Amino acid sequence: MRTIRPSMARLAFIASIALFVVACAGSASAPNLSPVGAPVDDTYSGYGQAAGENARPAAASAAPMPGITEDGVGAAVDDARIIRTGTIELEVKDVPTALVTARNGIRAMGGYVGASRTENVDDRPLAQITYRIPADRWEDALDLLRGLNGQTTKVVTEQTEAVEVTGQVIDLEARIRNLRSSETALQRIAAGAVRISDVLEVEQQLTNVRGQIEQLSAQLADLEDRAGFATLTATFSVPVVAVEVAAHGWEPAIVVDEATASLVEILQALTTAGIWFAIVWLPLLVVIGLLVAIGVWVARRLGLIGRRRTRDVPLPG
């Protein structure tokens, strides 16, 4: 037991160091993102190797260097990770032909169709397709859809967006490296542990570290995928002819039906008024007429009406 106590104390000391390293790795914060097209700092010039790509040294000045491409806004871009998304609405001569032309062109660039939806709106075909395009062929894809070998008649709307995630990628790679170092240290501690409680504690820490590594690796893979393949959603439709717009909604049968319904309503109103007059107002008028006639007859019998005043007229001579 005397020989084990110094060893276990040493194991506890090493385990505390490993846990401190794990805590530091888990609390690493992402550096500030640089604007789209800005050179990447020299401190992070080696992040490309960690992601399995050939990284180039960061630009020391704003002047373009050999191998540097241009992005959609014309700013110089080196190894920056940029997620591009966009939407474009097109009017084409024939929707099925345009879809086939666009699909073949995107496939030739190394892209693919991510999602699609087709429908008929007022007997007009409408299609919405989401394309995944290699980032370096973004402008080529836009040029393809703007023309489509003469199928595109009008670009109704076009909207693109570029978000740089270089800082996030660098941060994730650094955190994953730190966690892998902690994993290696914990594996060494587990190999030299004697007590079962120590072994269980180290295994629990290893499980937590490996879980964090898997989670961060998934986030890194998602960023790399979205930065490597841009997302472009295109809407295809046929132009609406002016005559069709004027004639839309006008149906002679409907107009005849509406006119007939109005005539029926008018006749119904007149018939209703006649019924009311015959049943209600006519008897009332007859009764009122009889009462007036009786009143006049009584007045005449009493001499109140019709009596003429005679004046004394002098006789001649």
C-alpha positions as protocol buffer text, in pm:
chain_id: "A"
residue {
  index: 1
  type: MET
  ca { x: 0 y: 0 z: 0 }
}
residue {
  index: 2
  type: ARG
  ca { x: 288 y: 239 z: 59 }
}
residue {
  index: 3
  type: THR
  ca { x: 403 y: 200 z: -299 }
}
residue {
  index: 4
  type: ILE
  ca { x: 51 y: 248 z: -441 }
}
residue {
  index: 5
  type: ARG
  ca { x: -33 y: 577 z: -260 }
}
residue {
  index: 6
  type: PRO
  ca { x: 237 y: 787 z: -437 }
}
residue {
  index: 7
  type: SER
  ca { x: 133 y: 628 z: -769 }
}
residue {
  index: 8
  type: MET
  ca { x: -236 y: 706 z: -716 }
}
residue {
  index: 9
  type: ALA
  ca { x: -152 y: 1060 z: -610 }
}
residue {
  index: 10
  type: ARG
  ca { x: 42 y: 1100 z: -930 }
}
residue {
  index: 11
  type: LEU
  ca { x: -249 y: 958 z: -1129 }
}
residue {
  index: 12
  type: ALA
  ca { x: -487 y: 1200 z: -960 }
}
residue {
  index: 13
  type: PHE
  ca { x: -254 y: 1490 z: -1042 }
}
residue {
  index: 14
  type: ILE
  ca { x: -228 y: 1385 z: -1407 }
}
residue {
  index: 15
  type: ALA
  ca { x: -604 y: 1333 z: -1426 }
}
residue {
  index: 16
  type: SER
  ca { x: -666 y: 1684 z: -1293 }
}
residue {
  index: 17
  type: ILE
  ca { x: -434 y: 1823 z: -1560 }
}
residue {
  index: 18
  type: ALA
  ca { x: -617 y: 1626 z: -1831 }
}
residue {
  index: 19
  type: LEU
  ca { x: -955 y: 1751 z: -1708 }
}
residue {
  index: 20
  type: PHE
  ca { x: -822 y: 2106 z: -1711 }
}
residue {
  index: 21
  type: VAL
  ca { x: -712 y: 2059 z: -2072 }
}
residue {
  index: 22
  type: VAL
  ca { x: -1055 y: 1921 z: -2163 }
}
residue {
  index: 23
  type: ALA
  ca { x: -1228 y: 2217 z: -1998 }
}
residue {
  index: 24
  type: CYS
  ca { x: -1005 y: 2460 z: -2184 }
}
residue {
  index: 25
  type: ALA
  ca { x: -1074 y: 2283 z: -2513 }
}
residue {
  index: 26
  type: GLY
  ca { x: -1449 y: 2286 z: -2459 }
}
residue {
  index: 27
  type: SER
  ca { x: -1458 y: 2659 z: -2374 }
}
residue {
  index: 28
  type: ALA
  ca { x: -1259 y: 2778 z: -2674 }
}
residue {
  index: 29
  type: SER
  ca { x: -1436 y: 3067 z: -2844 }
}
residue {
  index: 30
  type: ALA
  ca { x: -1452 y: 3137 z: -3215 }
}
residue {
  index: 31
  type: PRO
  ca { x: -1235 y: 3421 z: -3350 }
}
residue {
  index: 32
  type: ASN
  ca { x: -1399 y: 3717 z: -3515 }
}
residue {
  index: 33
  type: LEU
  ca { x: -1506 y: 3651 z: -3874 }
}
residue {
  index: 34
  type: SER
  ca { x: -1327 y: 3853 z: -4138 }
}
residue {
  index: 35
  type: PRO
  ca { x: -1520 y: 4022 z: -4416 }
}
residue {
  index: 36
  type: VAL
  ca { x: -1582 y: 3831 z: -4736 }
}
residue {
  index: 37
  type: GLY
  ca { x: -1267 y: 3836 z: -4945 }
}
residue {
  index: 38
  type: ALA
  ca { x: -1035 y: 3961 z: -4667 }
}
residue {
  index: 39
  type: PRO
  ca { x: -697 y: 3779 z: -4631 }
}
residue {
  index: 40
  type: VAL
  ca { x: -681 y: 3516 z: -4360 }
}
residue {
  index: 41
  type: ASP
  ca { x: -446 y: 3588 z: -4070 }
}
residue {
  index: 42
  type: ASP
  ca { x: -106 y: 3413 z: -4078 }
}
residue {
  index: 43
  type: THR
  ca { x: -180 y: 3260 z: -3739 }
}
residue {
  index: 44
  type: TYR
  ca { x: -438 y: 3034 z: -3904 }
}
residue {
  index: 45
  type: SER
  ca { x: -260 y: 2967 z: -4232 }
}
residue {
  index: 46
  type: GLY
  ca { x: -237 y: 2596 z: -4162 }
}
residue {
  index: 47
  type: TYR
  ca { x: -608 y: 2521 z: -4118 }
}
residue {
  index: 48
  type: GLY
  ca { x: -633 y: 2377 z: -4468 }
}
residue {
  index: 49
  type: GLN
  ca { x: -413 y: 2077 z: -4382 }
}
residue {
  index: 50
  type: ALA
  ca { x: -635 y: 1989 z: -4088 }
}
residue {
  index: 51
  type: ALA
  ca { x: -935 y: 1977 z: -4319 }
}
residue {
  index: 52
  type: GLY
  ca { x: -755 y: 1757 z: -4571 }
}
residue {
  index: 53
  type: GLU
  ca { x: -686 y: 2037 z: -4823 }
}
residue {
  index: 54
  type: ASN
  ca { x: -371 y: 2203 z: -4951 }
}
residue {
  index: 55
  type: ALA
  ca { x: -362 y: 2535 z: -4770 }
}
residue {
  index: 56
  type: ARG
  ca { x: -184 y: 2833 z: -4917 }
}
residue {
  index: 57
  type: PRO
  ca { x: -14 y: 3101 z: -4703 }
}
residue {
  index: 58
  type: ALA
  ca { x: -238 y: 3393 z: -4622 }
}
residue {
  index: 59
  type: ALA
  ca { x: -199 y: 3706 z: -4833 }
}
residue {
  index: 60
  type: ALA
  ca { x: 34 y: 3963 z: -4682 }
}
residue {
  index: 61
  type: SER
  ca { x: -123 y: 4255 z: -4867 }
}
residue {
  index: 62
  type: ALA
  ca { x: -444 y: 4345 z: -5044 }
}
residue {
  index: 63
  type: ALA
  ca { x: -294 y: 4279 z: -5388 }
}
residue {
  index: 64
  type: PRO
  ca { x: -407 y: 3958 z: -5557 }
}
residue {
  index: 65
  type: MET
  ca { x: -160 y: 3670 z: -5559 }
}
residue {
  index: 66
  type: PRO
  ca { x: -120 y: 3386 z: -5810 }
}
residue {
  index: 67
  type: GLY
  ca { x: -394 y: 3124 z: -5777 }
}
residue {
  index: 68
  type: ILE
  ca { x: -637 y: 3358 z: -5610 }
}
residue {
  index: 69
  type: THR
  ca { x: -985 y: 3356 z: -5762 }
}
residue {
  index: 70
  type: GLU
  ca { x: -1253 y: 3621 z: -5771 }
}
residue {
  index: 71
  type: ASP
  ca { x: -1589 y: 3589 z: -5594 }
}
residue {
  index: 72
  type: GLY
  ca { x: -1928 y: 3719 z: -5706 }
}
residue {
  index: 73
  type: VAL
  ca { x: -1860 y: 4073 z: -5588 }
}
residue {
  index: 74
  type: GLY
  ca { x: -1515 y: 4094 z: -5741 }
}
residue {
  index: 75
  type: ALA
  ca { x: -1313 y: 4082 z: -5415 }
}
residue {
  index: 76
  type: ALA
  ca { x: -1003 y: 3865 z: -5394 }
}
residue {
  index: 77
  type: VAL
  ca { x: -1058 y: 3536 z: -5212 }
}
residue {
  index: 78
  type: ASP
  ca { x: -788 y: 3284 z: -5111 }
}
residue {
  index: 79
  type: ASP
  ca { x: -861 y: 2990 z: -4885 }
}
residue {
  index: 80
  type: ALA
  ca { x: -1155 y: 3157 z: -4716 }
}
residue {
  index: 81
  type: ARG
  ca { x: -1457 y: 2937 z: -4651 }
}
residue {
  index: 82
  type: ILE
  ca { x: -1762 y: 3108 z: -4801 }
}
residue {
  index: 83
  type: ILE
  ca { x: -2117 y: 2972 z: -4799 }
}
residue {
  index: 84
  type: ARG
  ca { x: -2303 y: 3094 z: -5107 }
}
residue {
  index: 85
  type: THR
  ca { x: -2680 y: 3081 z: -5143 }
}
residue {
  index: 86
  type: GLY
  ca { x: -2914 y: 3237 z: -5397 }
}
residue {
  index: 87
  type: THR
  ca { x: -3250 y: 3238 z: -5570 }
}
residue {
  index: 88
  type: ILE
  ca { x: -3335 y: 3313 z: -5933 }
}
residue {
  index: 89
  type: GLU
  ca { x: -3676 y: 3332 z: -6101 }
}
residue {
  index: 90
  type: LEU
  ca { x: -3688 y: 3271 z: -6475 }
}
residue {
  index: 91
  type: GLU
  ca { x: -3944 y: 3292 z: -6751 }
}
residue {
  index: 92
  type: VAL
  ca { x: -3871 y: 3032 z: -7020 }
}
residue {
  index: 93
  type: LYS
  ca { x: -4020 y: 2925 z: -7351 }
}
residue {
  index: 94
  type: ASP
  ca { x: -4089 y: 2568 z: -7240 }
}
residue {
  index: 95
  type: VAL
  ca { x: -4053 y: 2449 z: -6881 }
}
residue {
  index: 96
  type: PRO
  ca { x: -3969 y: 2079 z: -6946 }
}
residue {
  index: 97
  type: THR
  ca { x: -3703 y: 2167 z: -7205 }
}
residue {
  index: 98
  type: ALA
  ca { x: -3553 y: 2431 z: -6975 }
}
residue {
  index: 99
  type: LEU
  ca { x: -3538 y: 2183 z: -6685 }
}
residue {
  index: 100
  type: VAL
  ca { x: -3350 y: 1927 z: -6893 }
}
residue {
  index: 101
  type: THR
  ca { x: -3104 y: 2188 z: -7022 }
}
residue {
  index: 102
  type: ALA
  ca { x: -3039 y: 2323 z: -6672 }
}
residue {
  index: 103
  type: ARG
  ca { x: -2997 y: 1976 z: -6521 }
}
residue {
  index: 104
  type: ASN
  ca { x: -2746 y: 1866 z: -6786 }
}
residue {
  index: 105
  type: GLY
  ca { x: -2550 y: 2188 z: -6750 }
}
residue {
  index: 106
  type: ILE
  ca { x: -2532 y: 2169 z: -6370 }
}
residue {
  index: 107
  type: ARG
  ca { x: -2423 y: 1804 z: -6384 }
}
residue {
  index: 108
  type: ALA
  ca { x: -2148 y: 1893 z: -6633 }
}
residue {
  index: 109
  type: MET
  ca { x: -2013 y: 2140 z: -6375 }
}
residue {
  index: 110
  type: GLY
  ca { x: -2001 y: 1871 z: -6107 }
}
residue {
  index: 111
  type: GLY
  ca { x: -2322 y: 1974 z: -5934 }
}
residue {
  index: 112
  type: TYR
  ca { x: -2648 y: 1795 z: -5872 }
}
residue {
  index: 113
  type: VAL
  ca { x: -3017 y: 1850 z: -5801 }
}
residue {
  index: 114
  type: GLY
  ca { x: -3083 y: 1873 z: -5429 }
}
residue {
  index: 115
  type: ALA
  ca { x: -3463 y: 1911 z: -5435 }
}
residue {
  index: 116
  type: SER
  ca { x: -3743 y: 1975 z: -5684 }
}
residue {
  index: 117
  type: ARG
  ca { x: -4112 y: 2066 z: -5693 }
}
residue {
  index: 118
  type: THR
  ca { x: -4344 y: 2101 z: -5993 }
}
residue {
  index: 119
  type: GLU
  ca { x: -4708 y: 2211 z: -6015 }
}
residue {
  index: 120
  type: ASN
  ca { x: -4968 y: 2372 z: -6240 }
}
residue {
  index: 121
  type: VAL
  ca { x: -5091 y: 2719 z: -6146 }
}
residue {
  index: 122
  type: ASP
  ca { x: -5389 y: 2836 z: -6356 }
}
residue {
  index: 123
  type: ASP
  ca { x: -5299 y: 2574 z: -6617 }
}
residue {
  index: 124
  type: ARG
  ca { x: -4943 y: 2711 z: -6634 }
}
residue {
  index: 125
  type: PRO
  ca { x: -4649 y: 2479 z: -6548 }
}
residue {
  index: 126
  type: LEU
  ca { x: -4431 y: 2595 z: -6260 }
}
residue {
  index: 127
  type: ALA
  ca { x: -4114 y: 2424 z: -6135 }
}
residue {
  index: 128
  type: GLN
  ca { x: -3885 y: 2502 z: -5842 }
}
residue {
  index: 129
  type: ILE
  ca { x: -3546 y: 2327 z: -5840 }
}
residue {
  index: 130
  type: THR
  ca { x: -3268 y: 2349 z: -5581 }
}
residue {
  index: 131
  type: TYR
  ca { x: -2920 y: 2296 z: -5724 }
}
residue {
  index: 132
  type: ARG
  ca { x: -2599 y: 2217 z: -5534 }
}
residue {
  index: 133
  type: ILE
  ca { x: -2311 y: 2367 z: -5727 }
}
residue {
  index: 134
  type: PRO
  ca { x: -1933 y: 2353 z: -5669 }
}
residue {
  index: 135
  type: ALA
  ca { x: -1830 y: 2683 z: -5515 }
}
residue {
  index: 136
  type: ASP
  ca { x: -1578 y: 2761 z: -5790 }
}
residue {
  index: 137
  type: ARG
  ca { x: -1850 y: 2721 z: -6059 }
}
residue {
  index: 138
  type: TRP
  ca { x: -2101 y: 2955 z: -5898 }
}
residue {
  index: 139
  type: GLU
  ca { x: -2082 y: 3228 z: -6163 }
}
residue {
  index: 140
  type: ASP
  ca { x: -2085 y: 2968 z: -6441 }
}
residue {
  index: 141
  type: ALA
  ca { x: -2409 y: 2824 z: -6303 }
}
residue {
  index: 142
  type: LEU
  ca { x: -2572 y: 3168 z: -6292 }
}
residue {
  index: 143
  type: ASP
  ca { x: -2466 y: 3236 z: -6651 }
}
residue {
  index: 144
  type: LEU
  ca { x: -2607 y: 2899 z: -6754 }
}
residue {
  index: 145
  type: LEU
  ca { x: -2949 y: 2968 z: -6605 }
}
residue {
  index: 146
  type: ARG
  ca { x: -2963 y: 3321 z: -6744 }
}
residue {
  index: 147
  type: GLY
  ca { x: -2940 y: 3178 z: -7096 }
}
residue {
  index: 148
  type: LEU
  ca { x: -3026 y: 2806 z: -7111 }
}
residue {
  index: 149
  type: ASN
  ca { x: -2938 y: 2794 z: -7482 }
}
residue {
  index: 150
  type: GLY
  ca { x: -3203 y: 3052 z: -7565 }
}
residue {
  index: 151
  type: GLN
  ca { x: -3476 y: 2901 z: -7346 }
}
residue {
  index: 152
  type: THR
  ca { x: -3470 y: 3184 z: -7091 }
}
residue {
  index: 153
  type: THR
  ca { x: -3682 y: 3476 z: -7207 }
}
residue {
  index: 154
  type: LYS
  ca { x: -3662 y: 3688 z: -6892 }
}
residue {
  index: 155
  type: VAL
  ca { x: -3483 y: 3691 z: -6556 }
}
residue {
  index: 156
  type: VAL
  ca { x: -3760 y: 3808 z: -6324 }
}
residue {
  index: 157
  type: THR
  ca { x: -3560 y: 3822 z: -5999 }
}
residue {
  index: 158
  type: GLU
  ca { x: -3211 y: 3724 z: -5889 }
}
residue {
  index: 159
  type: GLN
  ca { x: -3072 y: 3732 z: -5536 }
}
residue {
  index: 160
  type: THR
  ca { x: -2741 y: 3595 z: -5405 }
}
residue {
  index: 161
  type: GLU
  ca { x: -2576 y: 3595 z: -5064 }
}
residue {
  index: 162
  type: ALA
  ca { x: -2224 y: 3508 z: -4944 }
}
residue {
  index: 163
  type: VAL
  ca { x: -2140 y: 3441 z: -4577 }
}
residue {
  index: 164
  type: GLU
  ca { x: -1783 y: 3371 z: -4473 }
}
residue {
  index: 165
  type: VAL
  ca { x: -1734 y: 3097 z: -4213 }
}
residue {
  index: 166
  type: THR
  ca { x: -1354 y: 3084 z: -4211 }
}
residue {
  index: 167
  type: GLY
  ca { x: -1336 y: 3176 z: -3844 }
}
residue {
  index: 168
  type: GLN
  ca { x: -1586 y: 2907 z: -3747 }
}
residue {
  index: 169
  type: VAL
  ca { x: -1392 y: 2644 z: -3941 }
}
residue {
  index: 170
  type: ILE
  ca { x: -1063 y: 2746 z: -3778 }
}
residue {
  index: 171
  type: ASP
  ca { x: -1218 y: 2743 z: -3432 }
}
residue {
  index: 172
  type: LEU
  ca { x: -1375 y: 2399 z: -3480 }
}
residue {
  index: 173
  type: GLU
  ca { x: -1047 y: 2252 z: -3608 }
}
residue {
  index: 174
  type: ALA
  ca { x: -855 y: 2396 z: -3311 }
}
residue {
  index: 175
  type: ARG
  ca { x: -1109 y: 2263 z: -3061 }
}
residue {
  index: 176
  type: ILE
  ca { x: -1105 y: 1920 z: -3223 }
}
residue {
  index: 177
  type: ARG
  ca { x: -722 y: 1910 z: -3206 }
}
residue {
  index: 178
  type: ASN
  ca { x: -727 y: 2005 z: -2837 }
}
residue {
  index: 179
  type: LEU
  ca { x: -990 y: 1744 z: -2763 }
}
residue {
  index: 180
  type: ARG
  ca { x: -789 y: 1476 z: -2942 }
}
residue {
  index: 181
  type: SER
  ca { x: -483 y: 1569 z: -2733 }
}
residue {
  index: 182
  type: SER
  ca { x: -694 y: 1539 z: -2419 }
}
residue {
  index: 183
  type: GLU
  ca { x: -826 y: 1204 z: -2543 }
}
residue {
  index: 184
  type: THR
  ca { x: -471 y: 1076 z: -2585 }
}
residue {
  index: 185
  type: ALA
  ca { x: -373 y: 1195 z: -2236 }
}
residue {
  index: 186
  type: LEU
  ca { x: -677 y: 1030 z: -2082 }
}
residue {
  index: 187
  type: GLN
  ca { x: -602 y: 705 z: -2262 }
}
residue {
  index: 188
  type: ARG
  ca { x: -253 y: 705 z: -2109 }
}
residue {
  index: 189
  type: ILE
  ca { x: -398 y: 771 z: -1766 }
}
residue {
  index: 190
  type: ALA
  ca { x: -648 y: 488 z: -1810 }
}
residue {
  index: 191
  type: ALA
  ca { x: -369 y: 251 z: -1908 }
}
residue {
  index: 192
  type: GLY
  ca { x: -178 y: 326 z: -1586 }
}
residue {
  index: 193
  type: ALA
  ca { x: -474 y: 339 z: -1346 }
}
residue {
  index: 194
  type: VAL
  ca { x: -498 y: 68 z: -1078 }
}
residue {
  index: 195
  type: ARG
  ca { x: -815 y: 134 z: -882 }
}
residue {
  index: 196
  type: ILE
  ca { x: -1146 y: 53 z: -1047 }
}
residue {
  index: 197
  type: SER
  ca { x: -1296 y: 386 z: -943 }
}
residue {
  index: 198
  type: ASP
  ca { x: -1011 y: 569 z: -1115 }
}
residue {
  index: 199
  type: VAL
  ca { x: -1056 y: 361 z: -1430 }
}
residue {
  index: 200
  type: LEU
  ca { x: -1430 y: 433 z: -1436 }
}
residue {
  index: 201
  type: GLU
  ca { x: -1377 y: 803 z: -1386 }
}
residue {
  index: 202
  type: VAL
  ca { x: -1122 y: 823 z: -1667 }
}
residue {
  index: 203
  type: GLU
  ca { x: -1350 y: 621 z: -1898 }
}
residue {
  index: 204
  type: GLN
  ca { x: -1635 y: 861 z: -1827 }
}
residue {
  index: 205
  type: GLN
  ca { x: -1413 y: 1156 z: -1917 }
}
residue {
  index: 206
  type: LEU
  ca { x: -1304 y: 975 z: -2232 }
}
residue {
  index: 207
  type: THR
  ca { x: -1669 y: 922 z: -2331 }
}
residue {
  index: 208
  type: ASN
  ca { x: -1745 y: 1292 z: -2283 }
}
residue {
  index: 209
  type: VAL
  ca { x: -1439 y: 1397 z: -2484 }
}
residue {
  index: 210
  type: ARG
  ca { x: -1520 y: 1158 z: -2769 }
}
residue {
  index: 211
  type: GLY
  ca { x: -1880 y: 1282 z: -2777 }
}
residue {
  index: 212
  type: GLN
  ca { x: -1760 y: 1641 z: -2810 }
}
residue {
  index: 213
  type: ILE
  ca { x: -1519 y: 1537 z: -3086 }
}
residue {
  index: 214
  type: GLU
  ca { x: -1801 y: 1370 z: -3282 }
}
residue {
  index: 215
  type: GLN
  ca { x: -2031 y: 1668 z: -3238 }
}
residue {
  index: 216
  type: LEU
  ca { x: -1770 y: 1923 z: -3348 }
}
residue {
  index: 217
  type: SER
  ca { x: -1660 y: 1700 z: -3636 }
}
residue {
  index: 218
  type: ALA
  ca { x: -2020 y: 1687 z: -3761 }
}
residue {
  index: 219
  type: GLN
  ca { x: -2045 y: 2069 z: -3743 }
}
residue {
  index: 220
  type: LEU
  ca { x: -1715 y: 2101 z: -3929 }
}
residue {
  index: 221
  type: ALA
  ca { x: -1826 y: 1858 z: -4200 }
}
residue {
  index: 222
  type: ASP
  ca { x: -2152 y: 2050 z: -4245 }
}
residue {
  index: 223
  type: LEU
  ca { x: -1967 y: 2381 z: -4285 }
}
residue {
  index: 224
  type: GLU
  ca { x: -1722 y: 2226 z: -4529 }
}
residue {
  index: 225
  type: ASP
  ca { x: -2009 y: 2080 z: -4734 }
}
residue {
  index: 226
  type: ARG
  ca { x: -2201 y: 2407 z: -4752 }
}
residue {
  index: 227
  type: ALA
  ca { x: -1885 y: 2600 z: -4834 }
}
residue {
  index: 228
  type: GLY
  ca { x: -1779 y: 2346 z: -5097 }
}
residue {
  index: 229
  type: PHE
  ca { x: -2121 y: 2328 z: -5267 }
}
residue {
  index: 230
  type: ALA
  ca { x: -2329 y: 2643 z: -5305 }
}
residue {
  index: 231
  type: THR
  ca { x: -2710 y: 2627 z: -5297 }
}
residue {
  index: 232
  type: LEU
  ca { x: -2911 y: 2789 z: -5576 }
}
residue {
  index: 233
  type: THR
  ca { x: -3291 y: 2769 z: -5596 }
}
residue {
  index: 234
  type: ALA
  ca { x: -3435 y: 2837 z: -5943 }
}
residue {
  index: 235
  type: THR
  ca { x: -3801 y: 2889 z: -6035 }
}
residue {
  index: 236
  type: PHE
  ca { x: -3911 y: 2818 z: -6393 }
}
residue {
  index: 237
  type: SER
  ca { x: -4237 y: 2942 z: -6547 }
}
residue {
  index: 238
  type: VAL
  ca { x: -4375 y: 3044 z: -6886 }
}
residue {
  index: 239
  type: PRO
  ca { x: -4463 y: 3409 z: -6959 }
}
residue {
  index: 240
  type: VAL
  ca { x: -4829 y: 3511 z: -6938 }
}
residue {
  index: 241
  type: VAL
  ca { x: -4972 y: 3643 z: -7267 }
}
residue {
  index: 242
  type: ALA
  ca { x: -5166 y: 3973 z: -7247 }
}
residue {
  index: 243
  type: VAL
  ca { x: -5467 y: 3826 z: -7427 }
}
residue {
  index: 244
  type: GLU
  ca { x: -5480 y: 3544 z: -7178 }
}
residue {
  index: 245
  type: VAL
  ca { x: -5468 y: 3793 z: -6894 }
}
residue {
  index: 246
  type: ALA
  ca { x: -5759 y: 3991 z: -7045 }
}
residue {
  index: 247
  type: ALA
  ca { x: -5963 y: 3677 z: -7111 }
}
residue {
  index: 248
  type: HIS
  ca { x: -5879 y: 3518 z: -6778 }
}
residue {
  index: 249
  type: GLY
  ca { x: -6185 y: 3492 z: -6560 }
}
residue {
  index: 250
  type: TRP
  ca { x: -6441 y: 3577 z: -6833 }
}
residue {
  index: 251
  type: GLU
  ca { x: -6683 y: 3296 z: -6912 }
}
residue {
  index: 252
  type: PRO
  ca { x: -6992 y: 3363 z: -7130 }
}
residue {
  index: 253
  type: ALA
  ca { x: -7189 y: 3087 z: -6961 }
}
residue {
  index: 254
  type: ILE
  ca { x: -7119 y: 3245 z: -6623 }
}
residue {
  index: 255
  type: VAL
  ca { x: -7230 y: 3588 z: -6752 }
}
residue {
  index: 256
  type: VAL
  ca { x: -7555 y: 3441 z: -6892 }
}
residue {
  index: 257
  type: ASP
  ca { x: -7618 y: 3263 z: -6566 }
}
residue {
  index: 258
  type: GLU
  ca { x: -7559 y: 3583 z: -6367 }
}
residue {
  index: 259
  type: ALA
  ca { x: -7791 y: 3784 z: -6597 }
}
residue {
  index: 260
  type: THR
  ca { x: -8063 y: 3518 z: -6570 }
}
residue {
  index: 261
  type: ALA
  ca { x: -8029 y: 3518 z: -6196 }
}
residue {
  index: 262
  type: SER
  ca { x: -8068 y: 3898 z: -6188 }
}
residue {
  index: 263
  type: LEU
  ca { x: -8382 y: 3877 z: -6405 }
}
residue {
  index: 264
  type: VAL
  ca { x: -8530 y: 3613 z: -6181 }
}
residue {
  index: 265
  type: GLU
  ca { x: -8459 y: 3828 z: -5876 }
}
residue {
  index: 266
  type: ILE
  ca { x: -8632 y: 4129 z: -6037 }
}
residue {
  index: 267
  type: LEU
  ca { x: -8938 y: 3921 z: -6135 }
}
residue {
  index: 268
  type: GLN
  ca { x: -8949 y: 3776 z: -5788 }
}
residue {
  index: 269
  type: ALA
  ca { x: -8941 y: 4125 z: -5638 }
}
residue {
  index: 270
  type: LEU
  ca { x: -9223 y: 4246 z: -5867 }
}
residue {
  index: 271
  type: THR
  ca { x: -9432 y: 3936 z: -5795 }
}
residue {
  index: 272
  type: THR
  ca { x: -9378 y: 3983 z: -5424 }
}
residue {
  index: 273
  type: ALA
  ca { x: -9488 y: 4346 z: -5449 }
}
residue {
  index: 274
  type: GLY
  ca { x: -9803 y: 4245 z: -5646 }
}
residue {
  index: 275
  type: ILE
  ca { x: -9893 y: 3983 z: -5388 }
}
residue {
  index: 276
  type: TRP
  ca { x: -9855 y: 4234 z: -5107 }
}
residue {
  index: 277
  type: PHE
  ca { x: -10068 y: 4486 z: -5297 }
}
residue {
  index: 278
  type: ALA
  ca { x: -10342 y: 4233 z: -5376 }
}
residue {
  index: 279
  type: ILE
  ca { x: -10360 y: 4086 z: -5030 }
}
residue {
  index: 280
  type: VAL
  ca { x: -10281 y: 4377 z: -4805 }
}
residue {
  index: 281
  type: TRP
  ca { x: -10309 y: 4717 z: -4973 }
}
residue {
  index: 282
  type: LEU
  ca { x: -10603 y: 4656 z: -5207 }
}
residue {
  index: 283
  type: PRO
  ca { x: -10845 y: 4549 z: -4930 }
}
residue {
  index: 284
  type: LEU
  ca { x: -10732 y: 4845 z: -4722 }
}
residue {
  index: 285
  type: LEU
  ca { x: -10791 y: 5084 z: -5006 }
}
residue {
  index: 286
  type: VAL
  ca { x: -11140 y: 4931 z: -5070 }
}
residue {
  index: 287
  type: VAL
  ca { x: -11232 y: 4967 z: -4704 }
}
residue {
  index: 288
  type: ILE
  ca { x: -11106 y: 5324 z: -4694 }
}
residue {
  index: 289
  type: GLY
  ca { x: -11301 y: 5408 z: -5015 }
}
residue {
  index: 290
  type: LEU
  ca { x: -11622 y: 5265 z: -4871 }
}
residue {
  index: 291
  type: LEU
  ca { x: -11580 y: 5462 z: -4549 }
}
residue {
  index: 292
  type: VAL
  ca { x: -11525 y: 5781 z: -4743 }
}
residue {
  index: 293
  type: ALA
  ca { x: -11829 y: 5715 z: -4962 }
}
residue {
  index: 294
  type: ILE
  ca { x: -12050 y: 5647 z: -4660 }
}
residue {
  index: 295
  type: GLY
  ca { x: -11926 y: 5964 z: -4494 }
}
residue {
  index: 296
  type: VAL
  ca { x: -12010 y: 6173 z: -4797 }
}
residue {
  index: 297
  type: TRP
  ca { x: -12360 y: 6017 z: -4827 }
}
residue {
  index: 298
  type: VAL
  ca { x: -12438 y: 6080 z: -4461 }
}
residue {
  index: 299
  type: ALA
  ca { x: -12323 y: 6437 z: -4487 }
}
residue {
  index: 300
  type: ARG
  ca { x: -12548 y: 6499 z: -4785 }
}
residue {
  index: 301
  type: ARG
  ca { x: -12845 y: 6346 z: -4607 }
}
residue {
  index: 302
  type: LEU
  ca { x: -12794 y: 6577 z: -4318 }
}
residue {
  index: 303
  type: GLY
  ca { x: -12771 y: 6875 z: -4548 }
}
residue {
  index: 304
  type: LEU
  ca { x: -12413 y: 6944 z: -4462 }
}
residue {
  index: 305
  type: ILE
  ca { x: -12298 y: 6903 z: -4815 }
}
residue {
  index: 306
  type: GLY
  ca { x: -12470 y: 7018 z: -5133 }
}
residue {
  index: 307
  type: ARG
  ca { x: -12700 y: 7290 z: -4977 }
}
residue {
  index: 308
  type: ARG
  ca { x: -12679 y: 7609 z: -5179 }
}
residue {
  index: 309
  type: ARG
  ca { x: -12742 y: 7947 z: -5026 }
}
residue {
  index: 310
  type: THR
  ca { x: -13009 y: 8138 z: -5211 }
}
residue {
  index: 311
  type: ARG
  ca { x: -12984 y: 8515 z: -5237 }
}
residue {
  index: 312
  type: ASP
  ca { x: -13277 y: 8752 z: -5260 }
}
residue {
  index: 313
  type: VAL
  ca { x: -13298 y: 8867 z: -5614 }
}
residue {
  index: 314
  type: PRO
  ca { x: -13518 y: 9179 z: -5677 }
}
residue {
  index: 315
  type: LEU
  ca { x: -13806 y: 9130 z: -5912 }
}
residue {
  index: 316
  type: PRO
  ca { x: -13819 y: 9352 z: -6215 }
}
residue {
  index: 317
  type: GLY
  ca { x: -14067 y: 9642 z: -6230 }
}
